[in-house]
Amino acid sequence: MSYLFTVLVGVAAGILGAILGVGGAVVMLPATEYLLNLSTANAIGTTLFAVMFTALSGAWGHFRQGNVNLSWGLRVGLGGLVGIILGSYLFKEYFSSREQVLTIMLAILFGFMAVRMARDTWREFKNDNQGHHQSQFKAPLWTMPLIGLVVGCLTGILGLGGGFLIVPAMIWLYGAAPYLAVGTTLLSILPITAVGAFAKLSQGFVELPIALLMGLGTLIGVQLGVPITRFIKPVIFKGMFTLLFIVLTFSYLLRSLA
């Protein structure tokens, strides 16, 4: 049953990743830590390894649907490679032995995600679900590797793929349509998560059987989620995950104080 549960966690993460353009770590990280009883450091490494499969499957699925801007994805991805190397080094040398610090950082990150997703949910609901607001401001494309650098560093430290940062950046800073932002983001996090996954594996922070089972689940989930990306109204999912992120924020805060 634990094997089946692990696969189902991956399926749920893959569906979420395909629809919202995130790697699915927001589902897998707390599941591995709270339900599978991994340490915070091992939960981060194991989750990042599984996210690699989400990114691979999601990027390929969206590419076939025509939802990927290759140039943009490569720009962000190249910057992310530098960031993931830096973040993985910092994780190994400093953060992996400081579980309380990691817990506080995760609480802050989930809190940020809760606020951002709640704001997006309210905006879409208020606008009769007409989609994301696209900024009239267009940032220069040379800034994309800088976004990748920041996301890569955070990924190396916290194991979250960074899609929750890249998707809104694609929409607000570069004017991408939501479905294009999702597909391009999954492509951009592929090299970031791949390098980070094998870095965590070599550092001994990956429970490989769990990571592979979740990865298998994400392959299934992503292929279920990709075809409906252009048609589904993400506001429903965003509302649900806003509540989840609020719960996770307080859960990690309480753990950091224990």
N, C-alpha and C positions, 0 to 999 in steps of 0.2 A: 504493500500500500504506500510505503514511503517513496518507492521508486515512481509509482503512478502519480503521486502528489507532486513530486519534483518536476515531472514532465508537464503536468497541468499548470504549474506555476510558470513554466516557460511558455506554454501556449498563451496564457493570459498576457504575459509580458510582450510576446510577439504581436498579438492583435493590437495592443496599446501602441507599440512602437510603429506599426504600419500606419495607424490612423493619425497619431499625434506627432510622429517624427522623433520620438524619443527612443533610446535604446532598450527600454524595458527594465532598466536597473531599479527604477522607483518601485517596481513590484518585487523583483528578485532579491534586492538587498535586504529589505526588512523580513522577507519570507525566510531567507537562509539564516538570518540572525535570530529571529524570534521563534520560528517554527521548526527549523532544522538545527538550532542550537550551535551555530558556528560562532567563533569569536568575531569581533568587529573586523579585525585585520583580515581574517580568512574569508569572511563574508564579502568584503570589498574585492579581494582577489578573485574569488570564485565567481562573483557576479560579473566582474569585468570580462572574465574569460567567456562567460555565456553571452554577454552583450555582443561579442564579436560575431556570433552566429546571427543575431538579430540584424546587425548592420549589413552583413554579407547578403542574407536572404532579402532583406528589405530594399537594399540598394539595387539588387538585380531585378526584383519585382517592379519597383518603380521605374527603373530604366526601360524595361519592356513596355511600360505604360506611357513612356514619353514624359515622365515627371522629373527628369534630372537635368540640371545644367552642369555639364562636365567641367567646364572651366571654373565655375564658382566652387564646385565640390573639391577640385584639386587644389585650388588656392587655400581654402580653409584647411584641408587635410594636410598640406605641406607644413603650414604653420603649426598644426596640431602635433606633428611628429616631433618637433623640437620641444613642445610643451610636455608631451607624454614622457619623454626621456627625463626631463627635469623633474616632473612630478613623481615619477617612479623612484628616482634617486632619493628625493625628499621623504617619500613614504617609507622606504627601506631604512634610511639612516635616522629618521626622527620620529615620524608619526606612528609607525607600526607598533612601537613599544609604549605608546601613550594613548591608551584606549579612551580615556576620559576626554582628551583633546579631540580625538576623532568623533566621539559621540556628540560633543558640543558643536563641532563643525557641521555634522550631519543634521543636527537640530536646526541650525541657522539656515542651511541649504533647503531643507524641507519647508521651513517657514517662509523663505523667499518664494519657493515654488507655489505654496498655498496662496500667498498674496497675489502673485502674478496670475495664477490660473483663475482665482476668484474674480480678479479685475476683468480678465478676458471673457469669462463666463457671463458676467453682468453686462459687459459691453455688447456681446453678441445677442443676449436675451433682449436687451433694450432696443437693439436695432433690428429686432424681428429675425434674428439668426441669419443676417445677410453676410456674415463672414467677418474676417479680420479687417481692422482698419489699416489701410496702407498709407504710410507717410509720404508726403510730397517731397520730403528731403531724401536725396540719394547720396549716400556716402561713396567716396571713391573706392574702386575695387582693390586698391593696394592695401586697404585696411583689413581685408578678409584674412590674410595670414595672421594678423594680430589677434583677431577673434579666435582663430584656431589655436594660437599659442596659449591664450588664457584658458580655453576649454580643455586643451590637452593637459595642461598642468593640473587643473582641478580633477580631471579624469584619473591621472596617475595617483593622486592623493586619496580621492574619495570613491573611485570606482564607478561613478555615474558617467554615462557616455557623453553627456553634454548637449544632447539634442534639445533639451528644454531651454538652453541659451541660444543655440544656433538658429532654431526655427524662427523665433521672434526677431532675431537680428536680420535674417533673410527678408522677412516681411517689412519690418519697420525701417531698416537702413538701406535696403537695396530694392525694395518694391516688388519682391517676388509674390506670385500668387500662392495661396496657402498650400495647395497640392504640390507645387513646384518646390516650395520651401521644405516640405516634408521629405520628398525624394532626394533632393540635393543634400540635405542634412545627413540622411542615412549614408549617402556615398562619402561625405566628408569625414564622418566618424569611423568609417571602416578602417583606414590605416591607423588612426589613433587607437582604436580599441584593440586591433591586432597586435601592434607593438606593445601596448600596455598589458594585454593578456599574457603574452609570452614572457614579459618582464616579471609579472607577478608569479608566473609558474616557476621561473628560474629562481626566484627569491623564496619559494616555498610557501606562498600564501594562497594556493589554489587547491581546493578539494576536487580533484579531477573528475571522479565519477559523478558528483553532483553537478559540476559545471557542464559536463557532456550531456547529461539527461535534461538539464534546463535548456541547453543549446538545441537539442533535438526538438524540445517543445516550442522554442521560438521559431524554428524553421517552419513548423506547422502553422503556428499562430500568425506569422507574418504573411504567409500565402493566403490565409483566410481574410486578413485585414486589408491587403493591398487593393483588391478589386473594388472595394466599397469606399475607398478614400475620397473619390471625387463626388460621391453622392451622400455620404453620411453627414449628419449635423453634429459636429464635435462638441457642441455646447452641452449635450447630455453627459458625455464622458467627462468633460471638464468639470461639470458640477460634482459628479461622483468623486473624481480624484482630488478636487479641492477639499472635500471632507476627509478623504484618506490622508492627504498631506497635513491637514490640521492635527489629526490624531497622531501621525508619526512625529510631528514636531514636538508635541507635548510628551510623547512617549520617550523620545531621545533626551529631552530636557530633564525629565524625571530620572532617567538612568544616569545622566551626567552628575546629578546631585546626590545619587545614592552612595 
